[in-house]
Amino acid sequence: MTYLEKLIKEKGPILSSELIESLINKEKGLTKDAARKRLSRIKSDIVRVKGLFADGQFLFHEKEIFNSEDYYTGLYNALKKAGKQYFTILQSLDFHYGQLKLEHLPSYSISPVLDLKGHVTFNSVLEKLISLRLITIKDDFILLSNIPDSNFNSKKAKGLDVAKNFILIQFNDWSRKIGLVSYNSSKFYSDFGKYQFNFVSPSYVGTLPKNNKTNLIPGFVVADILIGNTVNENQIDFFLNKIKAIKYQKNSSNFIPFLIVESIDTKSLNKLKSQGVVIGFVNELFGENYKELLNSLINLVTNAGAILKKNPEAYLDLISKLNKLVDGKTNNLRGDLFELAVGYYQGRICKSIDIGKIINYGGLQREIDVFGFTESEIFISECKGYNHKVSKEEVEIWLSEKTTIIRKWVLDNYILSDKKLTFEFWSTGGFTDEAIEFLTTKKEKTKKYKIEFFDLNDMLRKSRELKSKKFTEILREYYVKEI
């Protein structure tokens, strides 16, 4: 066994640059070219991973450790050292507790979403990370996987997602009220300069616009949001890289970059300021009461099951406060919070409830929007806070790919297996005629478990059964208005 092979077995996975450095330190006078030739002669039972690392580096590891914890730990550390565009995505996911919506993740990368010479696109980076099994796609979300010591908490991640959407509504309202951006022109999770940002809007303020012979070309306001943790220097890197890349582009529009945070360390703050970034603290932009409300929102989504069961009025009070604060602009959030509305109802009739419960069966993972049970019955609720009708195709997928696995999991659980089982589909937008016909047929023919489905009228009827005027009012105000 050669010195290099022994080193790979002891310290692998290991980058080629580290192997070369070790060789040169061991054999004084050895050139880098000579060291590289030694690497090329390493036996075939050592695997070379290429195409991911700066300066054409390779990652060497033994075949035997592939897919092991040591393999993923080494791969992760190697990307941290020399695979910036890949590691940035992993770091951003970790900051957001291991999960982000697929449409949101490009904002937190350093890769362009459109073709840009000399840069690998976000989709290409994503595909590579999926092939390496460092991330997975589940429904509309990207999740970290096989990452050592990751900060994974899917419920906290969902809480942050809801809160960020709420902040975007507020930031849009604030920026147009002061005349910083054009009215009704803002876009969320959109591209500017071939990179994606949480917020993009044209602006005609001050020296931002440019004149050409025929038109006035607007400048732009762009913004990203980092909340839920204290922001440090590593976590602002993605933002500064995007800003720098756009500034280098020829004929790029003038723009003002905002980074909205709750908390940030001094070093990061000074670094952002030196690059002309406007730091928007949540409490300074919208007030201390807003920050408290935001934290209550995150806490409610994160701990929804316990809160809705023990203190359901907290949900009703929060929805009322949200509506008052943003003057009815919360309709964009109704899909995010609809699970809580269903959870509120189930919490009144069930012994126990859980929101966003993840189950695993036979290597397959499924998420239950609302899981509740009484002494004799289990309720599995699928919740869609849509402003459009659910199609037949969607309910077919629900019954074939979701309920089948969840039912097997229930039957395999001795605590639950003797209870009656009901699968429910709640849709604020209702169902197409084809979906209703399909669900009605399935409901009549299925004997081993019950199938129920509810549109908004059914929900209002159910809310009246609870004898909660406040809950009925919230349903009407929050879910009926735009349907």
C-alpha positions in Angstrom: 0.0 0.0 0.0 1.5 3.4 -1.0 1.7 6.4 1.3 -1.1 8.1 -0.6 -3.5 5.1 -0.4 -2.8 4.8 3.3 -3.5 8.5 3.8 -6.8 8.2 2.0 -7.8 5.2 4.1 -6.9 7.0 7.3 -8.2 10.5 6.5 -10.5 10.1 3.6 -12.6 11.4 2.0 -9.8 13.9 1.2 -9.2 16.6 -1.4 -6.4 16.3 -3.9 -4.9 19.6 -2.8 -4.5 18.2 0.7 -2.9 15.0 -0.6 -0.4 17.1 -2.7 0.4 19.3 0.3 1.0 16.2 2.5 3.3 14.6 -0.2 5.4 17.8 -0.6 5.8 18.1 3.1 6.9 14.5 3.3 9.3 14.6 0.4 11.2 17.9 0.3 11.9 19.1 -3.2 9.0 17.3 -4.8 7.2 19.5 -7.2 3.4 19.9 -7.5 3.4 18.4 -11.0 5.3 15.4 -9.7 2.8 15.0 -6.8 -0.1 15.2 -9.2 1.3 12.4 -11.3 1.5 10.3 -8.1 -2.2 10.9 -7.6 -3.0 9.7 -11.1 -1.4 6.4 -10.3 -3.5 5.6 -7.3 -5.2 2.2 -7.6 -8.7 1.8 -8.9 -10.2 0.7 -5.5 -9.9 4.3 -4.6 -12.8 6.4 -5.9 -12.3 9.9 -7.4 -15.1 12.4 -7.2 -14.7 15.2 -9.7 -16.5 18.2 -11.2 -17.5 19.7 -7.8 -14.4 21.5 -6.5 -12.5 24.6 -7.2 -9.4 24.5 -9.4 -10.3 21.1 -10.8 -9.7 19.3 -7.5 -10.7 15.7 -6.9 -12.1 14.1 -3.7 -10.5 10.7 -3.0 -12.2 8.0 -0.8 -12.3 4.2 -0.4 -15.1 2.4 -2.2 -16.1 0.7 1.0 -17.2 3.9 2.8 -19.6 5.0 0.0 -22.9 6.1 1.5 -21.6 5.8 5.0 -21.6 8.6 7.7 -17.8 9.0 7.1 -18.4 9.4 3.4 -21.0 12.2 3.8 -19.1 13.9 6.5 -16.0 14.0 4.3 -18.0 15.1 1.2 -19.7 17.9 3.2 -16.4 19.2 4.6 -14.8 19.1 1.1 -17.6 21.2 -0.3 -17.2 23.6 2.6 -13.5 24.0 1.6 -13.7 24.0 -2.1 -17.3 23.7 -3.4 -18.7 27.1 -2.6 -21.7 27.0 -5.0 -22.8 23.7 -3.6 -22.0 24.4 0.1 -23.9 27.7 0.0 -27.1 25.9 -0.7 -26.5 23.3 2.1 -25.6 26.1 4.5 -28.7 28.1 3.6 -30.9 25.0 4.1 -29.3 24.4 7.5 -29.9 28.1 8.5 -33.6 27.5 7.7 -33.8 24.3 9.8 -33.2 21.9 6.9 -36.1 22.8 4.6 -37.1 25.4 2.1 -39.7 25.6 -0.6 -38.2 24.7 -4.0 -39.3 28.1 -5.5 -37.6 30.0 -2.6 -34.2 28.2 -2.4 -32.6 29.9 -5.5 -32.7 33.2 -3.5 -30.3 31.7 -1.0 -27.7 30.4 -3.5 -24.8 32.1 -5.4 -25.9 30.5 -8.7 -27.9 32.4 -11.3 -31.3 31.2 -12.2 -30.8 32.2 -15.8 -27.9 31.4 -18.1 -24.8 33.6 -17.3 -21.5 33.1 -19.0 -18.9 31.5 -16.7 -21.4 30.5 -14.1 -23.2 27.2 -13.3 -27.0 27.7 -13.1 -28.9 27.0 -9.9 -30.8 24.0 -11.5 -27.5 22.4 -12.5 -26.2 22.8 -8.9 -29.4 21.4 -7.5 -29.3 18.3 -9.8 -25.8 17.6 -8.6 -26.7 17.8 -5.0 -29.7 15.5 -5.5 -27.5 13.0 -7.3 -25.0 13.1 -4.3 -28.0 12.5 -1.9 -27.2 15.6 0.1 -30.6 17.0 -0.6 -34.0 15.5 -1.5 -37.2 16.9 -3.1 -40.4 16.2 -1.3 -43.5 17.7 -2.8 -42.7 21.4 -3.1 -39.8 21.4 -0.6 -36.1 20.8 -0.7 -34.8 19.0 2.4 -31.3 18.3 3.7 -30.3 14.7 3.9 -27.2 12.8 5.1 -25.7 16.0 6.5 -23.9 15.5 9.8 -25.1 17.5 12.8 -27.7 19.3 10.7 -30.2 21.7 12.3 -33.2 19.9 10.9 -36.7 20.8 12.2 -39.4 20.7 9.6 -42.0 22.4 11.8 -39.7 25.3 12.7 -38.8 25.6 8.9 -42.5 25.9 8.1 -42.9 28.6 10.8 -40.1 30.6 9.3 -41.5 30.2 5.8 -44.9 31.6 6.9 -43.2 34.4 8.7 -41.0 35.4 5.7 -44.1 35.6 3.5 -45.7 37.8 6.0 -42.6 40.1 6.1 -42.6 40.3 2.3 -46.2 41.6 2.4 -45.2 44.1 5.0 -42.0 45.2 3.2 -43.9 45.6 0.0 -46.5 47.7 1.7 -43.9 49.8 3.5 -41.7 50.4 0.4 -44.6 51.6 -1.8 -46.1 53.8 0.9 -42.9 55.8 1.2 -42.6 55.9 -2.6 -39.5 53.8 -2.8 -41.0 51.4 -5.4 -43.7 51.6 -8.0 -47.2 50.8 -6.8 -48.4 47.2 -7.6 -45.1 46.4 -9.4 -43.4 44.2 -6.8 -42.7 40.5 -7.4 -41.8 37.9 -4.7 -39.1 35.3 -5.4 -38.3 36.8 -8.7 -35.1 37.4 -10.8 -33.0 40.5 -11.2 -29.6 40.5 -13.0 -30.2 36.7 -13.6 -30.2 36.0 -9.9 -33.2 35.4 -7.7 -34.2 37.5 -4.7 -37.1 37.3 -2.2 -38.3 40.7 -3.3 -37.8 42.6 -6.6 -39.5 45.9 -7.6 -38.7 48.7 -10.1 -38.0 52.1 -8.6 -37.8 55.6 -10.0 -36.3 57.2 -6.9 -33.4 59.7 -7.1 -30.5 58.6 -9.4 -31.7 55.0 -9.7 -33.4 55.4 -13.1 -31.4 55.8 -16.3 -32.3 57.8 -19.4 -31.8 56.6 -22.9 -32.9 58.4 -26.1 -36.6 57.2 -25.9 -37.3 55.8 -22.4 -36.7 56.2 -18.7 -35.2 52.9 -17.5 -36.1 52.2 -13.8 -33.7 51.2 -11.1 -34.7 48.4 -8.8 -35.0 47.5 -5.1 -34.1 44.0 -4.2 -34.3 42.3 -0.9 -33.7 39.0 0.9 -34.8 37.9 4.3 -32.8 36.0 7.0 -34.8 35.4 10.2 -35.0 32.7 12.9 -31.3 32.8 13.9 -28.5 35.4 14.5 -26.9 36.1 11.1 -23.2 35.7 11.0 -20.5 36.4 8.3 -20.9 33.0 6.6 -24.6 33.4 6.2 -24.4 36.7 4.3 -21.9 35.4 1.8 -24.7 34.3 -0.7 -26.2 37.8 -0.7 -22.9 39.7 -1.2 -21.9 37.3 -4.0 -25.1 38.0 -5.8 -24.7 41.7 -5.4 -21.0 41.6 -6.6 -21.9 39.4 -9.7 -24.7 41.8 -10.8 -22.4 44.9 -10.4 -19.9 43.2 -12.7 -22.5 42.7 -15.5 -22.4 45.2 -18.3 -25.4 47.5 -18.7 -27.0 46.3 -15.4 -29.7 48.5 -13.9 -29.0 50.5 -10.8 -30.3 48.9 -7.6 -30.6 49.2 -3.9 -30.0 45.9 -2.0 -31.8 45.3 1.3 -31.1 42.4 3.7 -33.9 42.1 6.3 -32.9 40.5 9.6 -33.9 40.0 13.2 -30.4 39.8 14.6 -26.9 40.1 13.2 -23.4 40.1 14.6 -21.3 43.3 14.4 -18.8 41.9 11.9 -21.5 41.0 9.4 -23.3 44.3 9.9 -20.1 46.3 9.1 -19.3 44.1 6.1 -22.8 44.6 4.6 -22.6 48.4 5.2 -19.2 48.6 3.5 -20.8 47.0 0.4 -23.7 49.4 0.3 -26.3 47.1 1.6 -29.2 48.5 3.6 -29.9 46.4 6.7 -33.5 46.4 7.6 -34.1 45.2 11.2 -37.6 43.8 11.5 -38.3 45.8 14.7 -37.0 49.1 13.3 -38.9 48.7 10.0 -42.3 47.7 11.5 -42.1 48.2 15.3 -41.5 46.1 18.4 -45.1 44.9 18.4 -44.7 43.5 14.9 -41.6 41.5 16.0 -43.4 40.0 18.9 -46.3 39.1 16.6 -43.9 37.5 14.2 -42.3 35.4 16.9 -45.8 34.3 18.0 -46.6 33.3 14.5 -43.4 31.2 14.2 -44.1 29.6 17.6 -47.7 28.8 16.6 -46.8 27.1 13.4 -43.8 25.3 15.0 -45.9 24.0 18.0 -49.3 24.0 16.4 -50.5 20.7 17.7 -49.9 21.4 21.3 -51.1 25.0 21.2 -54.3 24.2 19.3 -55.2 21.5 21.8 -54.2 23.3 25.0 -54.9 26.9 24.1 -56.9 27.2 20.9 -57.8 30.8 21.6 -54.2 31.7 20.9 -54.7 30.7 17.3 -57.9 32.8 17.0 -56.3 35.8 18.7 -53.2 35.7 16.4 -55.3 35.6 13.2 -57.3 38.6 14.4 -54.1 40.5 15.2 -52.6 39.6 11.8 -55.7 40.9 10.0 -55.7 44.2 12.0 -51.9 44.8 11.5 -51.9 44.4 7.8 -55.4 45.6 7.1 -56.7 42.5 5.5 -53.6 41.8 3.3 -53.1 38.3 4.9 -55.0 36.5 2.1 -51.6 35.5 0.5 -50.9 33.6 3.7 -54.2 31.7 4.0 -52.7 28.6 2.3 -49.8 28.6 4.8 -52.2 28.9 7.8 -55.0 26.7 6.6 -53.7 23.6 8.3 -54.1 25.5 11.6 -57.7 26.3 10.8 -58.4 22.6 10.2 -56.3 21.8 13.3 -58.4 24.2 15.4 -61.6 22.2 14.4 -60.0 18.8 14.9 -58.6 19.9 18.3 -62.2 20.5 19.5 -63.2 16.9 18.8 -60.0 14.9 19.1 -58.1 13.7 22.2 -54.8 14.6 20.5 -53.7 16.4 17.3 -50.5 17.0 15.5 -49.8 19.4 12.6 -47.3 18.5 9.8 -46.6 15.0 11.2 -43.9 13.1 9.3 -44.3 9.3 9.1 -42.0 6.7 7.6 -43.1 3.3 6.3 -41.0 0.9 4.3 -38.5 3.5 3.5 -41.2 5.9 2.2 -41.9 9.2 3.9 -45.2 11.0 4.0 -46.5 14.1 5.7 -49.9 14.3 7.4 -51.2 17.9 7.4 -53.5 17.3 10.4 -53.4 14.1 12.4 -56.0 13.7 15.2 -57.6 10.8 17.1 -60.3 10.1 19.6 -60.7 7.0 21.8 -62.1 5.1 18.8 -61.3 7.0 15.5 -58.3 8.5 13.7 -58.6 11.5 11.4 -56.0 12.1 8.7 -56.6 15.5 7.0 -55.2 16.8 3.8 -55.5 20.6 3.7 -55.4 22.9 0.7 -56.0 26.6 1.2 -56.4 27.3 -2.5 -58.4 29.9 -4.3 -59.0 27.5 -7.1 -60.7 24.1 -7.3 -58.8 20.8 -6.6 -58.6 18.7 -9.7 -59.4 15.0 -10.1 -55.7 14.3 -10.7 -54.7 15.8 -7.4 -57.2 13.7 -5.4 -56.2 10.6 -7.3 -52.6 11.2 -6.3 -53.7 11.8 -2.7 -55.5 8.5 -2.6 -53.0 6.4 -4.4 -49.6 7.8 -3.2 -50.4 9.2 0.2 -53.3 7.5 1.9 -52.1 4.0 1.0 -48.8 4.5 2.8 -50.3 6.3 5.7 -52.9 3.5 6.2 -50.2 0.8 6.2 -48.3 2.8 8.8 -51.5 3.1 11.0 -52.2 -0.7 10.7 -48.6 -1.4 11.7 -48.9 0.7 14.8 -50.4 -1.4 17.6 -51.6 1.7 19.5 -53.6 2.9 16.5 -54.5 -0.2 14.5 -57.8 -1.0 16.2 -59.3 2.4 15.7 -61.6 3.4 12.8 -59.8 5.4 10.1 -61.1 8.5 8.3 -59.2 10.3 5.5 -60.4 13.8 4.9 -59.6 16.3 2.1 -60.3 20.0 3.0 -60.2 22.5 0.2 -61.2 26.2 0.5 -61.4 26.5 -3.2 -63.7 23.4 -3.5 -63.4 20.6 -6.1 -63.9 20.3 -9.8 -67.0 18.3 -10.9 -64.7 15.4 -12.0 -63.0 15.4 -8.6 -66.3 15.4 -6.8 -67.6 12.5 -8.9 -64.4 10.5 -8.3 -64.4 11.2 -4.5 -68.1 10.4 -4.2 -67.6 7.0 -6.0 -64.5 6.2 -3.8 -66.4 7.2 -0.7 -69.3 4.9 -1.5 -67.1 1.9 -2.6 -64.5 2.0 0.1 -65.4 -0.1 3.2 -62.1 -0.5 5.1 -61.9 3.2 5.9 -63.9 6.3 5.5 -63.3 9.1 2.9 -64.7 12.6 3.5 -64.2 15.8 1.6 -65.1 19.4 2.5 -65.4 22.6 0.6 -65.8 26.1 2.1 -69.5 25.8 2.7 -68.9 22.5 4.6 -66.3 24.2 6.7 -68.6 27.1 7.6 -71.2 24.5 8.6 -68.6 22.7 10.8 -67.5 26.0 12.4 -71.1 26.8 13.4 -71.3 23.3 14.9 -68.4 24.4 17.2 -70.6 27.3 18.3 -67.5 29.6 17.9 -68.7 32.9 16.4 -65.1 34.2 16.4 -63.9 31.2 14.4 -66.8 31.5 11.9 -65.9 35.2 11.4 -62.3 34.4 10.7 -63.3 31.8 8.2 -65.5 34.3 6.4 -62.9 37.1 6.6 -59.8 35.1 5.9 -60.9 32.4 3.5 -64.2 33.4 1.9 -63.3 37.0 0.8 -61.5 36.2 -2.5 -63.2 33.0 -3.4 
